[in-house]
Amino acid sequence: MSETTQVASTPVVGINQQTFQQKLAAYKNHPGSFVVLLLTILAAVITVGVLLSLIVYIVVKGVPNLSLSLFEWKYTTENSSMMPAIINTLLMTGLTLLIAVPVGICSAIYLVEYSNRGSKFQMRLVKVIRMTTETLQGIPSIVYGLFGFLAFVIACNFSYSLLGGAITMALMVLPLIMRTTEEALLSVPDSYREGSFGLGAGKLRTIFRIILPSAVPGILSGVILAVGRIVGETAALMYTAGTSTNVCDGLLQPCRTLAVHMYQLLCEGKYMEPAYATAVLLLVMVILINALSNFVAKKLTKK
């Protein structure tokens, strides 16, 4: 019986493969497929061209204006130093990620690992949470800035401070971290979970020793996007962190980041050259952060 079944099934497999090859050849010969290919290549060329043009413009305008005076510790109207803004940017980024990353990852773990097997109430709660995060992703940054100004600067009496700006930025990047982490966790095969449970591991051990390490590249991609948004944000931080030119020496002290520093120089109109130099440094910082994150992701994936 088994030999008969095998013989009968062989022609069927051959017919299916032959039909697939015929359909594939017909698709390649269709004029529409060639048009789609051209449109795809054109879109890729436009995207790369815009990116390269921006990089070349920033480098050409900014590199000649780089000088040692821009890296002095104290900011003055003569040197337009961006060293305080560099340090404040690192502090703002680190504090924001310290607040947003644990909350975002834990929220994604609940949505993926616990809520799917819960009651109807939990399922409805998950739908509300996902709809809320998607809505928060589309809110303009100026709205976050006004909310942070009313909630933290005035209501909590933080005044313009590093802490108020970091909490506001954490609220901005939290939906992004949640969604990317959720997608990364969903991409982990269920066989990993089943194998871990079969070996006697518990739920938490499976999550932290099996699932999270497998999802690290996807999680880091969300963190990279969050870092890019923090470094390049201006509107929200102007209303919450202020525009002080000094190095921030406390959580409740005002500060300005590199993006705010560049915006202020452009608004004053007399410091166009330092503003272009600041843009170059911002570009270098983003590239270095992306390279470092990719390096860390590869190392963790190998382990």
C-alpha positions in Angstrom: 0.0 0.0 0.0 2.8 2.4 0.8 4.6 1.7 -2.5 1.4 2.4 -4.4 0.8 5.6 -2.6 4.4 6.7 -3.3 4.2 5.9 -7.0 0.8 7.7 -7.3 2.1 10.8 -5.5 5.2 11.2 -7.6 3.5 12.4 -10.8 1.5 14.8 -8.8 4.6 16.4 -7.4 6.1 16.6 -10.9 3.0 18.3 -12.3 3.0 20.8 -9.5 6.6 21.7 -10.1 6.1 22.0 -13.8 3.0 24.2 -13.4 5.0 26.4 -11.0 7.8 26.8 -13.5 5.3 27.6 -16.3 3.6 30.3 -14.2 7.0 31.7 -13.2 8.1 31.9 -16.8 4.8 33.5 -17.8 5.2 36.1 -15.0 8.7 37.0 -16.1 7.6 37.4 -19.7 4.6 39.6 -18.8 5.2 43.3 -19.6 3.8 44.3 -16.2 6.5 42.5 -14.3 9.2 44.5 -16.2 7.4 47.7 -15.3 7.2 46.8 -11.6 10.9 45.9 -11.7 11.7 49.4 -13.2 9.6 51.1 -10.6 11.3 49.3 -7.8 14.8 50.1 -9.1 13.7 53.7 -9.6 12.4 54.0 -6.0 15.6 52.5 -4.6 17.8 54.9 -6.7 15.8 57.9 -5.6 16.0 56.8 -1.9 19.8 56.3 -2.1 20.3 59.5 -4.1 18.4 61.6 -1.6 20.4 60.1 1.3 23.7 60.6 -0.4 22.8 64.2 -1.4 22.0 65.0 2.2 25.2 63.5 3.5 27.3 65.3 0.8 25.6 68.6 1.5 26.2 68.4 5.2 29.8 67.3 4.8 30.7 69.9 2.3 29.1 72.7 4.3 30.1 71.5 7.8 33.6 70.0 7.6 35.4 73.2 6.6 33.8 74.9 9.6 35.0 72.4 12.2 37.6 73.9 14.6 39.0 73.3 18.1 37.1 76.3 19.5 33.8 74.3 18.9 35.0 71.7 21.4 35.8 74.0 24.3 34.2 73.2 27.7 32.5 76.5 28.1 30.1 78.0 25.6 30.5 81.7 24.7 29.2 83.8 21.9 32.7 83.9 20.5 33.4 80.2 20.2 29.9 78.8 19.9 31.1 75.6 21.6 29.0 72.5 21.2 30.8 70.4 23.8 28.1 71.1 26.5 25.5 70.1 24.0 27.3 66.9 23.2 27.5 65.9 26.9 23.8 66.9 27.4 22.8 64.8 24.4 24.5 61.7 25.8 22.9 62.3 29.2 19.5 62.8 27.7 19.8 59.7 25.5 21.0 57.5 28.3 18.3 58.7 30.8 15.5 58.4 28.2 16.6 54.8 27.3 16.9 53.9 31.0 13.2 54.8 31.4 11.7 53.7 28.1 13.6 50.4 27.3 12.6 48.4 30.4 9.0 49.5 30.2 8.8 48.9 26.5 10.3 45.4 26.6 8.3 44.3 29.6 5.1 45.5 27.9 5.9 43.7 24.7 6.6 40.5 26.7 3.2 40.7 28.3 1.5 41.3 25.0 3.2 38.4 23.3 3.8 35.8 26.0 1.0 36.2 28.4 -2.0 37.9 27.0 -2.6 35.6 24.0 -3.5 32.8 26.3 -5.7 34.8 28.6 -9.3 35.5 29.0 -11.6 37.6 26.7 -11.0 40.6 28.9 -7.2 40.3 28.4 -7.7 40.0 24.7 -9.8 43.1 24.6 -7.2 44.9 26.8 -4.5 43.9 24.4 -6.4 45.4 21.5 -6.8 48.6 23.4 -3.1 48.7 24.2 -2.1 48.1 20.6 -4.5 50.7 19.3 -3.2 53.2 21.9 0.5 52.6 21.0 -0.3 53.0 17.3 -2.1 56.2 18.0 0.8 57.6 20.1 3.2 56.9 17.3 1.4 59.3 15.1 1.2 62.2 17.5 3.5 65.2 16.5 6.4 65.9 18.7 5.2 69.4 19.5 2.1 67.9 21.2 4.4 65.8 23.4 6.4 69.0 24.1 3.3 70.9 25.2 2.1 67.9 27.3 5.5 67.7 29.0 5.5 71.4 29.6 2.1 71.3 31.3 2.7 68.0 33.2 6.3 68.1 34.2 7.5 71.7 34.0 4.4 73.3 35.6 2.3 70.6 37.4 5.3 68.6 38.8 7.3 71.8 39.3 10.4 70.3 37.6 10.9 73.6 35.7 13.1 73.2 32.6 15.2 70.2 33.4 17.0 67.1 32.2 14.5 64.9 34.0 11.4 66.5 32.4 12.9 66.3 29.0 13.9 62.6 29.5 10.4 61.6 30.7 8.8 63.4 27.7 11.2 61.7 25.3 10.5 58.3 26.9 6.8 58.8 26.3 7.6 59.6 22.6 9.8 56.5 22.0 7.9 54.1 24.2 5.4 53.0 21.4 8.3 52.5 19.0 10.2 50.3 21.3 7.1 48.4 22.3 6.0 47.6 18.7 9.5 46.6 17.4 10.1 44.4 20.5 6.7 42.8 20.0 7.4 42.0 16.4 10.8 40.7 17.3 9.3 38.4 19.9 6.6 37.2 17.5 9.4 36.3 15.0 10.9 33.7 17.4 9.6 30.2 16.4 7.3 28.5 18.8 9.5 25.4 18.6 12.0 27.3 20.8 9.4 27.7 23.5 8.2 24.1 23.2 11.7 22.8 23.4 12.5 24.8 26.5 9.3 23.7 28.2 10.0 20.1 27.2 13.4 20.3 28.9 11.7 21.4 32.1 12.3 25.2 32.0 9.8 27.5 33.5 8.0 30.4 31.8 10.4 33.2 33.0 13.5 31.1 32.3 12.3 30.4 28.8 11.6 34.1 28.2 14.9 35.5 29.6 17.2 32.7 28.5 15.7 31.6 25.1 13.2 34.1 23.6 14.8 37.4 24.5 18.3 36.5 23.3 16.8 35.3 20.0 15.0 38.5 19.6 17.9 40.8 20.5 18.6 42.0 16.9 15.0 43.1 16.4 14.9 44.8 19.9 18.1 46.6 19.1 16.7 47.9 15.8 13.9 49.6 17.8 16.4 51.0 20.3 18.5 52.4 17.4 15.4 54.1 15.9 14.6 55.5 19.3 18.1 56.9 19.8 17.9 58.6 16.4 14.6 60.2 17.4 16.0 61.4 20.7 19.2 62.8 19.2 17.3 64.7 16.5 14.4 66.0 18.5 14.0 69.7 19.1 10.4 70.8 19.6 9.6 68.6 22.6 12.9 69.3 24.4 12.7 73.1 24.0 9.5 73.1 26.0 10.7 70.7 28.7 14.6 70.7 28.9 15.1 74.3 28.0 18.0 75.9 26.0 20.7 76.4 28.6 24.2 76.4 27.2 25.8 74.9 30.3 26.7 71.3 31.0 23.8 69.7 32.9 25.1 68.8 36.5 21.8 67.6 37.9 18.5 65.9 37.0 16.5 69.2 37.7 19.0 71.4 35.8 18.1 72.9 32.3 20.1 71.8 29.3 20.2 71.8 25.5 21.0 68.9 23.2 22.9 69.1 19.9 19.7 69.4 17.8 18.4 72.2 20.0 21.9 73.8 19.9 21.9 73.7 16.1 18.3 75.1 15.9 19.2 78.0 18.2 22.3 78.9 16.1 20.3 78.9 12.9 17.6 81.0 14.5 20.1 83.6 15.6 21.3 83.9 12.0 24.8 84.9 12.8 26.2 81.5 13.5 25.5 79.5 10.3 29.0 78.0 10.1 28.9 76.5 13.6 25.4 75.2 12.9 26.7 73.3 9.8 29.6 71.9 11.9 27.0 70.7 14.5 25.1 69.0 11.7 28.2 67.1 10.8 28.8 65.9 14.3 25.1 64.8 14.6 25.6 62.8 11.4 28.7 61.2 12.8 27.1 60.4 16.1 24.1 58.6 14.4 26.4 56.6 12.2 28.6 55.5 15.2 25.6 54.6 17.2 24.2 52.4 14.4 27.5 50.7 13.8 28.0 50.0 17.6 24.5 48.6 17.9 24.9 46.4 14.9 28.2 45.1 16.3 26.6 44.4 19.7 23.7 42.6 17.9 26.0 40.3 16.0 28.0 39.5 19.1 24.9 38.6 21.1 23.4 36.6 18.2 26.5 34.5 18.0 26.4 33.8 21.7 
